[in-house]
Amino acid sequence: MSNLAVVADFVAQAAKKNRLSQKQSDDVQMAVDEALTNVMEHAYAGKPDKPISIQLRVDERELFVEIRDWGKPFDSKKVKKPNIKSPLAERSIGGLGIFFMQKLMDRVEFARDQASNVTRMTKFLK
């Protein structure tokens, strides 16, 4: 968790270097933060010092982020869709991470690759 700020700075610098708008940069930073938090809380059950690989690529069309972990297998098909229509008082706490990632990014994909979970997110540069 202590490295989230370092990662946010890394993403912000890459966004600035590649002339993303502030909104695009903020969206990517929030989505990456949420994805990493999910890995730390769910794949690694809060255990510190577990490996996470982050790759970021930017070209003239898109910013692409790949996050890989070697924790508990994750199947996105088993995640319940959040109830966003009920009043806040009637909703359960949590469960909005993937929803937010999908709203902030243009494409979000999850895969299991041999012994690792892979999250791929794309932000189109308009």
N, C-alpha and C positions, 0 to 999 in steps of 0.2 A: 504493500500500500504506500510505503514511503517513496517509491519511485514513480508514482502517478504524475507528480509535478514535473519530473524529468521528462517523462514521455510526452506530457502536454507541451512542454517547451520544444521538444524535438519536432512534434507535429506542427506547432505554430511557426517554427523557423522554416520548415519545409514548405508550408503554405505561403509564407511571406516571400520566400525565394522564388516560388513559382507563380507569384502574383494572383493567388486566390483572393476572393473578396473576404472581408472580415466575417461575414455571415457563413461563407463556405468553411473558413478556417474554424470558426466556433462549432459548427455542425460536426466536422470531422473530429475535433478534439473531444466533444461530448460523447460521440459514438464510440470512439476508441476507449475513453475512460470507462464507459458503461461495459464494453466488451471485456476489458481487463478486470474490472471489478467482478463480473460474472465468473471469469476464470478463477480468480482468487477465492471467491466465496463458494462456488459450486464444484468446479473441477478439482481444486486443491483443498476444499473444506477448511479454508482459513489458515492452512499450514504455510508458514513463511519460507522464503528461500527456495521456492520451487521454480523451475525454468519456464520462461515464456519467451517465445521468439516473435518479434515484430518486424515486418518488412513493409516499407512504404515506397511506392513508385508514383511518379507524376510525369505525365506527358501532356501534349497540347489538348487532349480530349478528356482526360480523367485523372483523378487521384485514386490510387488503389492501395488498400491496406490489407495485409494478411497477418493474422494473429494465430499462433500455434502453441498448444500446451500438451502436456503428456499426463494429464490428470484423468479423473473419472470420465468414462465415455459419455458424450452428450448427443442426444437425439432430439433435434429441434421439432420433430413431428409429435413428440410427446408433451410439448409445452402447451399449456392451455392458453387460449386467447384471453387477454385481459378484458374485464368488464369495464368499459370506459363510459357507458351510458348511465349507470346508476349514480345517485348522489355520492359524494365522497364519503360520507358517514357510513354508507352501506357497503363500501368496497373493502376488500381485504388489502392489507399492507403488502407492498412488493408486487413482483410479477410484471412490471412494466418495462424492464430493461430491453428486451428484444423489440417490443413495440416502439420504444423511443429510437433505438438504432435504425429501425426500418423507416421511421419518419424523417430522421436526420440525413440518412444516406439514400442514394438512388438505387443501390443494389446491396443486399445482404444475403450471404450464403453460408451455410454450415455444412461441414463434411467431417467424416472420420477417416483418417488416412493412416492405415496400419495401426500404430500405437499412439497416434496423436489426434486431438481435436483441432480443426482448422476453421477459423472464421475469416471470411473474405468480404470486404466492404468496398464499394465503389462510390465515388462522388463525381458526377459528370461536371465538367467545367464549361459552363454556358457562356 
